[in-house]
Every structure is written in C-alpha cells, then in structure tokens.
C-alpha cells in the first residue's frame, strides 16, 4: 500500500526530487510550508496546494485560486486524487510539480529461489547436443532422456502438479475477475463521491453568497445608523456660512438709491395696515440725492466646497433680491438694480472669512456656483464627494443635511444664556460683526439633521430632515455618504416637505464654470437634468439716522 509520495520539482533549469510520508503536506512559497519553492513570480507568500493522505491516496484538499493552478493541463479542483505521473503547473511560471507514489514491500516474508538439480544437467546436455555435429543423435538423446525422466516421476507427483497448475490458472482468473469488479465498484463509488462533493461545493457557494448579502445588508444598516455622525466628522468642515450685503443703485447713473428721510425709512420697515388687516405696500420714493440712508440689505445662507475652491449653493442665496417682492417693487418704481457690495464665506474652525466670487448660476434651477482662491484655503477644508447616479436617491432611504438654518440665532442658541445676552448686546445691530465675532470664537458650526426621502421626481428630492430659513444651499447626503442634492426650499408647517435640487443639475453648472469632476477624469460623465427654486435668510440693514 502507498505510504508516501515522491515529488519532482522543476523550476526553470533547476530540478529536485523529494520524498514525503506526512499525512498532511503543504507546498508553496510561504515559510511554513513543508515544501517551499522560492520564486520572484509572486509578490505575496502563500500555500499553493495542500495534500492529505486518505486511505493511502493523497488528495488535494485546498489550493490558492489566485495563482492559476492546472493539473495535467486541466483546471484544478478540490478533493481530486493525486495519481502517478500527475503534473501540476503553477500559472504562467516555469514551475511544475510531478507526483509518484511508493509501495512498501513485506519485511517479514522473503523468498529464496533454489534452482532444481536437473537444471544444470539439462543445460549441459543441451549445449553438448547443440555443439555436436550429429544433430540427429543429440535430438534422440534428448527425446529418450525426457521419456526416461517422465517414467521416473511418480503419477501422484504428476497429479499434484496438474492440480497445482489448474489451481494456479484458476486463481489467476479469479483474482483478475475480482480486481476488475473491485475497480468497477471503486470507480462507481468515486463518481458518487464526486457528485456529492460537487453538490456540497454548490451548496457552499450558495451559502457564501447568502452570507455575503447578509453582511452587505448589515453594513448598510450600520452605515445608516451612523450616517449623520460619519458625514459630520468627514465633511463638516467643508460646509460654509455665506454672508453678503447688497444695495440698490440707479440703473442709468449707477448712483446709490437712498430713502428721502428717516421717517419714510421707518415707514418702509413697518408698512401701515389696510382696512382688512393686511400689510399695505408703501410707495418707495427713493432718490439718488439727499442725506437719507442708502437702501441696503444683508443676507445669509449655506454653501459647500466641492474641490478646487468651488462652492455650490442656491441661486436665490447669492441673488436674494429675486425672491423679495418688496425689493423688486422698489427697483421697478425707482428704475433701480441690485448691486452686491460684499460677499464672503466662513468655514468651521477658521476665524477669517474668504471673499466669494460668483461664477455661474442655473438657468431654471435654483443652483449657483461661486469660488474662492484655492491657495488660501487651509488643508482641513475637505471637498465633498458628489453622487449623481446613486440609488441612494430613493423614497424611504436615509438622508442627512448640514447647514446654518436660522443663521446666527441658531449659533447663539448653542452658547450659555449669559454669554448669548452679552454677545447680543455688543453686536445685535450688525449681523456682520456678530458673525465675525462667532468666527473668531470658533462657534461657526453647521447643524446636522437626519431624515428620510418622502417623495421624489425628476427635479426635486423631498425629505423630512429638519432645516429652516438660512439652510438653503446646504448639501443633502445620501446613504453612500456622498452629496445627492442641494437644499432649496423649506416648508415650516410641514417638516416632511423640505426640498432639494438633485446634484446632477449642480454638476452641469460646475462644469460650465470650469470645475473638473472625478467622473470626467475617469472618462465618465454624470447624467443631464433640470431643477426648481426658493428660500434664504434675508434682513434689511438698519439705516443710520
């Protein structure tokens, strides 16, 4: 029976033969293998194949599928028996392994053959007859000698010899028949075992797939539960607070429009009610002369950095006069237009503001793209990843938004009451000075809220992640942890109806402004589309008396 195996290893021009009698044998480039083969073809150390002695037959119970093994130029598989002359090739390398078995001979039974005494006499006689010129006499001698010999042998000896010969032939035939049947039975059993192994491997593959799906589902659940925390840690410093100031100027001369006097300015802040109780629109008697206070408004909103100094927000955040009916009436009655005097952004953890420049706006979508000098941005400002094609934009999926709803009021609510009162007393009349102080005190921090998508169409994503006025332009993160939309509308009476523009519309405006996306760098492009509008936090600047 087989008690060991001989392995002939060929590596290029090097040859070597080794004998192993272990029950379990590993071959590979790892230092723990029983047979180590060192080659520069592999970057990592591993066990290529593992053999195990089962009832005198070595079977391949495991192998590394990554290195492209083949046995006798056929694909390798588990649990095959290694037979004499089998050759295993290692991928596209010059490494091959040849296998041969060893049979053990009995150590307690030996046979010593003694030639019969008649053998030398017959041989001498045959030689003498062959060398004799009288060939007929030699033949006659041999014939007579044979007859005499047969007469000398007893009949019982002849019978025994005949019985032995018949028995020997019968035994040989019986053994041949038995061996044939045994081989046939073993072959059938091997086929059945192979079929069972194939079914087990198929079941194992199905089970592995199911386990993989469960693991994927578990990871998604864990990611959903910790989504808000993760995006806050990874991308919170890339959410900026936008603050600006605009005034009205004469469309023809470009001179600043002013209120005629402080009394009329006061009436503009508090319109007189009509008889039915509704506010009454006051005539906007603006002028370019006089000493009246100029018509100025400040505004705030939210934006986020997408790389290269590019900032994404809403169009109505950077052009708030387009959403203010009273300002539009004043411009129409005075032949005026709006002019941005100051536009800046503040990032969390950065005390100084950055000047913002408008680059492009959406034609129909409430999207705007601005930029700052990327060389001035500190390294801790991340670029938020965009996800235009993800299945995360699906009803019921978890979303997270980060922004600055309610502006400085919400920021002040995060500090102690006494400190908030002190800050309000010092800077209450100027939101610009108030926000500067909050930035210097490292209190510019976005609000993070989590919710779910409640409705969806081609131009908007409706969700219930809480936000408020001032949160316009905030990014909406999907379950992938990437931005899938830009908040633009808030329904204060229905928290399940906050709206966002799908991010693919923002990508179109970014590309027009010169931004290069990762998708373009890889030869891909996000899908096209369109959007909607509305909402920012705007207040009139108190004029000087």
KOLVEXKOL-852837 format. One record per residue (C-alpha): residue in one letter; residue number from 1; x, z, y. Coordinates in steps of 0.25 Angstrom, whole numbers, m for minus. Each point is the difference from the previous one (the first is absolute). Example, Ala and Ser with C-alpha at 12.3 -4.5 7.8 and 13.67 -1.06 7.14 Angstrom:
BEGIN
a,1,49,31,m18
s,2,6,m2,14
***
This chain:
BEGIN
x,1,0,0,0
x,2,4,m2,14
x,3,8,12,6
x,4,6,m6,12
x,5,1,m13,9
x,6,12,m8,5
x,7,m1,m6,14
x,8,9,m11,4
x,9,1,m1,15
x,10,5,m12,8
x,11,3,1,15
x,12,6,m13,5
x,13,12,m2,m8
x,14,1,14,m5
x,15,m5,4,m14
x,16,m2,13,m7
x,17,m7,5,m12
x,18,m6,15,m1
x,19,m7,7,m11
x,20,m11,11,2
x,21,m7,9,m9
x,22,m8,8,10
x,23,m15,1,m2
x,24,m2,m4,15
x,25,9,m9,7
x,26,0,m5,15
x,27,8,m12,6
x,28,2,m3,15
x,29,9,2,12
x,30,m4,15,2
x,31,11,10,m3
x,32,m10,8,m9
x,33,m2,m12,m10
x,34,6,1,m14
x,35,6,m15,2
x,36,4,m2,15
x,37,2,m15,5
x,38,7,0,14
x,39,m4,m13,8
x,40,m1,m4,14
x,41,m13,m7,m2
x,42,m8,12,2
x,43,m1,9,13
x,44,m6,12,m7
x,45,3,8,m13
x,46,m11,0,m10
x,47,m2,0,m15
x,48,m3,m15,m4
x,49,m6,3,m14
x,50,m3,12,m9
x,51,0,m1,m15
x,52,m5,10,m10
x,53,2,0,m15
x,54,m14,0,m7
x,55,0,0,m15
x,56,13,m6,m1
x,57,m3,m11,10
x,58,4,0,15
x,59,m11,m3,10
x,60,1,m3,14
x,61,m9,11,7
x,62,3,m2,14
x,63,7,m10,10
x,64,3,m2,14
x,65,m10,m12,4
x,66,8,m2,13
x,67,12,m7,m6
x,68,m6,m11,m8
x,69,3,3,m14
x,70,m2,m10,m11
x,71,1,1,m15
x,72,4,m13,m8
x,73,m4,m7,13
x,74,m14,5,0
x,75,m6,10,9
x,76,2,15,m5
x,77,m11,10,m2
x,78,m1,14,m5
x,79,0,5,m14
x,80,6,m12,m6
x,81,10,2,m12
x,82,14,m4,1
x,83,5,m9,m12
x,84,13,m5,m4
x,85,5,m11,9
x,86,m9,3,12
x,87,6,m3,14
x,88,m4,7,13
x,89,4,m7,13
x,90,0,7,13
x,91,m7,m8,10
x,92,9,m11,7
x,93,13,7,m3
x,94,11,m3,m11
x,95,m4,13,m7
x,96,m5,m1,m15
x,97,m2,10,m11
x,98,m1,m4,m15
x,99,m5,10,m10
x,100,3,1,m15
x,101,m4,11,m10
x,102,9,8,m10
x,103,m5,3,m14
x,104,5,13,m7
x,105,5,m1,m15
x,106,m2,11,m10
x,107,11,10,0
x,108,m3,7,m14
x,109,m2,m13,m8
x,110,11,m9,m3
x,111,2,m12,m10
x,112,13,m3,m8
x,113,0,m13,m7
x,114,8,m2,m12
x,115,2,m14,m6
x,116,m4,m2,m14
x,117,12,0,m10
x,118,m4,m14,m5
x,119,1,m6,14
x,120,16,m1,0
x,121,m1,m6,m14
x,122,m10,m11,4
x,123,7,m3,12
x,124,14,m2,m8
x,125,m7,m8,m10
x,126,m7,m9,10
x,127,13,m2,7
x,128,8,m4,m13
x,129,m11,m9,m4
x,130,m1,m7,14
x,131,16,m2,m1
x,132,0,m5,m14
x,133,0,m15,m2
x,134,m9,1,m11
x,135,m13,2,8
x,136,m9,m1,m12
x,137,7,11,m8
x,138,m1,9,13
x,139,m15,m2,0
x,140,m1,2,m15
x,141,7,13,2
x,142,m9,5,11
x,143,m12,m4,m7
x,144,4,7,m13
x,145,5,12,8
x,146,m14,1,7
x,147,m8,m1,m13
x,148,9,11,m7
x,149,m2,9,12
x,150,m15,m2,0
x,151,0,4,m15
x,152,8,12,3
x,153,m10,5,10
x,154,m11,9,m6
x,155,m14,m5,1
x,156,m4,13,7
x,157,10,m3,11
x,158,m6,m14,2
x,159,m14,6,1
x,160,5,10,10
x,161,7,m10,8
x,162,m12,m9,0
x,163,m9,12,4
x,164,9,3,11
x,165,1,m14,5
x,166,m15,m1,0
x,167,m2,13,6
x,168,10,m3,11
x,169,m6,m13,3
x,170,m14,7,0
x,171,5,11,9
x,172,6,m11,10
x,173,m13,m7,1
x,174,m8,13,2
x,175,10,5,10
x,176,m1,m13,7
x,177,m16,1,0
x,178,0,14,5
x,179,10,m3,11
x,180,m9,m12,4
x,181,m12,9,0
x,182,7,11,8
x,183,5,m10,10
x,184,m14,m6,2
x,185,m6,14,1
x,186,11,4,10
x,187,m3,m13,8
x,188,m15,3,1
x,189,2,14,4
x,190,10,m4,11
x,191,m10,m10,5
x,192,m10,11,0
x,193,9,10,7
x,194,4,m11,10
x,195,m15,m3,3
x,196,m2,15,2
x,197,12,1,9
x,198,m5,m12,8
x,199,m13,7,2
x,200,6,13,4
x,201,9,m7,10
x,202,m12,m7,6
x,203,m8,14,1
x,204,13,6,6
x,205,0,m11,11
x,206,m15,2,3
x,207,3,15,1
x,208,12,m2,9
x,209,m9,m10,9
x,210,m11,11,1
x,211,10,11,3
x,212,6,m9,11
x,213,m14,m3,6
x,214,m3,15,0
x,215,13,3,6
x,216,m2,m10,11
x,217,m14,6,3
x,218,6,14,0
x,219,10,m5,10
x,220,m10,m6,9
x,221,m8,13,0
x,222,12,8,4
x,223,3,m10,10
x,224,m14,0,6
x,225,0,15,1
x,226,14,1,7
x,227,m2,m13,8
x,228,m2,7,13
x,229,12,9,m1
x,230,9,m12,m5
x,231,m3,m9,11
x,232,1,11,10
x,233,14,3,m5
x,234,4,m14,m1
x,235,m6,m7,12
x,236,m5,11,9
x,237,12,m2,10
x,238,m4,m15,1
x,239,m13,3,7
x,240,1,m1,15
x,241,m9,5,11
x,242,m3,m11,10
x,243,m2,4,15
x,244,m2,m9,12
x,245,m4,m2,14
x,246,m7,m12,7
x,247,m6,m2,13
x,248,m8,m11,7
x,249,5,m11,9
x,250,m6,m11,8
x,251,0,m12,m8
x,252,4,m9,12
x,253,10,8,8
x,254,5,10,m11
x,255,m2,12,9
x,256,m4,13,m6
x,257,m15,3,1
x,258,m4,13,6
x,259,m12,9,2
x,260,m5,m1,14
x,261,1,16,1
x,262,0,12,m8
x,263,m15,2,1
x,264,m3,m13,m6
x,265,10,2,m11
x,266,m7,13,m4
x,267,m13,m7,m1
x,268,7,m10,m9
x,269,4,11,m10
x,270,m14,6,0
x,271,m11,m11,1
x,272,m13,4,6
x,273,m11,1,m10
x,274,m12,m10,1
x,275,m15,5,m1
x,276,0,m1,m15
x,277,13,9,m1
x,278,9,m12,m4
x,279,13,m1,8
x,280,m1,m9,12
x,281,12,m10,2
x,282,6,2,14
x,283,5,m12,8
x,284,14,m2,m1
x,285,4,m2,14
x,286,15,m2,m3
x,287,10,m5,11
x,288,15,m3,0
x,289,1,7,14
x,290,m1,14,5
x,291,5,13,m5
x,292,m9,2,m12
x,293,5,4,m14
x,294,3,m12,m9
x,295,m8,m3,m12
x,296,8,5,m11
x,297,m3,3,m15
x,298,8,6,m11
x,299,m2,m2,m15
x,300,5,4,m13
x,301,m1,m5,m14
x,302,8,m1,m13
x,303,10,m10,m6
x,304,10,m1,m11
x,305,13,m6,m3
x,306,2,m12,m10
x,307,15,m2,2
x,308,9,m7,10
x,309,m6,8,11
x,310,m14,m7,m1
x,311,m12,9,2
x,312,m14,m3,m5
x,313,m13,5,7
x,314,m14,m4,5
x,315,m2,m10,11
x,316,m9,9,7
x,317,11,11,0
x,318,9,m8,8
x,319,m11,m7,8
x,320,m10,11,2
x,321,m7,m6,12
x,322,m6,m11,m9
x,323,m9,11,m6
x,324,m4,8,12
x,325,m12,m6,7
x,326,2,8,13
x,327,14,m6,2
x,328,m5,m14,m3
x,329,m11,2,10
x,330,10,5,10
x,331,10,m12,m2
x,332,m12,m10,1
x,333,m5,5,13
x,334,14,1,6
x,335,6,m12,m6
x,336,10,9,m6
x,337,8,0,m13
x,338,7,11,m8
x,339,15,2,0
x,340,8,9,m9
x,341,9,9,8
x,342,6,8,m12
x,343,m1,m2,m15
x,344,9,10,m9
x,345,m1,6,m14
x,346,4,13,m6
x,347,5,3,m14
x,348,m1,13,m7
x,349,13,8,1
x,350,6,m9,11
x,351,m1,6,14
x,352,2,m12,8
x,353,m10,m11,2
x,354,2,m15,m3
x,355,m4,m11,9
x,356,m10,m10,m7
x,357,m1,m14,2
x,358,m13,m8,m4
x,359,4,m12,m9
x,360,m13,m6,m5
x,361,m15,3,m2
x,362,m10,m5,m10
x,363,m10,m11,5
x,364,m12,6,m6
x,365,5,12,m8
x,366,3,13,7
x,367,15,0,m3
x,368,12,0,9
x,369,15,0,m2
x,370,10,6,9
x,371,14,3,m1
x,372,11,10,4
x,373,15,m3,0
x,374,4,3,m14
x,375,14,4,4
x,376,m6,12,7
x,377,m8,5,m12
x,378,6,12,m7
x,379,3,m2,m15
x,380,m11,10,m4
x,381,m11,m10,4
x,382,m5,m7,m13
x,383,m6,m13,m1
x,384,m14,1,m6
x,385,m2,m10,m12
x,386,m12,m9,1
x,387,m8,m4,m12
x,388,m10,m12,3
x,389,m3,m4,m15
x,390,m2,13,m7
x,391,m12,5,m8
x,392,1,13,8
x,393,m10,m6,10
x,394,m12,2,m10
x,395,m12,8,2
x,396,2,15,m5
x,397,15,m1,1
x,398,7,11,7
x,399,6,m2,14
x,400,8,8,10
x,401,1,m2,15
x,402,10,6,10
x,403,m2,0,15
x,404,m2,7,13
x,405,m15,2,1
x,406,m5,8,13
x,407,14,m3,6
x,408,7,13,6
x,409,m12,8,m2
x,410,2,0,m15
x,411,15,3,1
x,412,m3,12,9
x,413,m10,5,m10
x,414,12,1,m10
x,415,7,11,9
x,416,m4,14,3
x,417,m11,2,10
x,418,8,7,10
x,419,11,m10,0
x,420,m11,m11,1
x,421,m6,6,12
x,422,13,1,7
x,423,3,m15,m3
x,424,m13,m4,5
x,425,2,8,13
x,426,13,m7,2
x,427,m3,m14,m4
x,428,m15,m1,m1
x,429,m1,m10,12
x,430,9,m10,m6
x,431,0,m5,m15
x,432,13,m7,2
x,433,7,13,4
x,434,m7,8,m11
x,435,4,m10,m11
x,436,14,0,5
x,437,1,15,m1
x,438,m6,m1,m14
x,439,10,m10,m4
x,440,11,9,6
x,441,m6,12,m8
x,442,0,m9,m13
x,443,m15,2,m1
x,444,m3,m15,m2
x,445,m5,0,m14
x,446,m11,m10,m6
x,447,m12,5,m6
x,448,m1,m4,m15
x,449,m14,m1,m7
x,450,m4,m5,m13
x,451,m13,m7,m5
x,452,m5,m12,m8
x,453,m5,m14,3
x,454,m15,0,2
x,455,m3,m15,3
x,456,8,m13,1
x,457,m1,m14,5
x,458,10,m11,3
x,459,2,5,14
x,460,0,15,m1
x,461,2,12,m8
x,462,m10,11,1
x,463,5,14,m4
x,464,m3,15,2
x,465,14,5,4
x,466,m3,9,12
x,467,5,m5,13
x,468,m4,0,15
x,469,2,m7,13
x,470,15,m2,2
x,471,2,m3,m14
x,472,m2,m15,2
x,473,12,m8,m5
x,474,3,10,m11
x,475,5,m5,m13
x,476,m9,1,m12
x,477,7,2,m13
x,478,m5,m4,m14
x,479,3,6,m13
x,480,13,m8,m1
x,481,6,8,11
x,482,0,m12,9
x,483,m8,m4,12
x,484,m13,m8,m3
x,485,m7,0,13
x,486,1,4,15
x,487,m11,10,5
x,488,m8,m6,12
x,489,m14,7,0
x,490,m5,14,m1
x,491,m15,4,m2
x,492,m1,14,5
x,493,m14,2,m6
x,494,4,m6,m14
x,495,14,4,m5
x,496,m2,m9,m12
x,497,0,m12,9
x,498,14,0,6
x,499,5,m15,0
x,500,14,m6,m1
x,501,5,m15,1
x,502,6,m5,m13
x,503,15,0,2
x,504,1,m15,m3
x,505,m5,m3,14
x,506,11,9,6
x,507,10,m8,m9
x,508,m4,m13,7
x,509,2,5,14
x,510,13,7,m4
x,511,5,m14,m5
x,512,m4,m7,12
x,513,8,11,8
x,514,13,m3,m8
x,515,m1,11,m10
x,516,6,m3,m14
x,517,m7,6,m12
x,518,6,4,m13
x,519,m10,m10,m7
x,520,6,m12,8
x,521,14,5,m4
x,522,m4,m2,m14
x,523,m7,m13,1
x,524,m14,6,1
x,525,m11,0,11
x,526,m12,9,2
x,527,m14,m6,0
x,528,m7,m4,13
x,529,m12,6,6
x,530,m7,6,12
x,531,m5,13,7
x,532,m9,9,9
x,533,1,10,12
x,534,m2,13,8
x,535,4,14,5
x,536,11,8,7
x,537,2,12,8
x,538,0,m4,15
x,539,m2,9,12
x,540,0,m2,15
x,541,12,5,8
x,542,m4,10,10
x,543,3,m6,14
x,544,8,8,10
x,545,m9,4,12
***
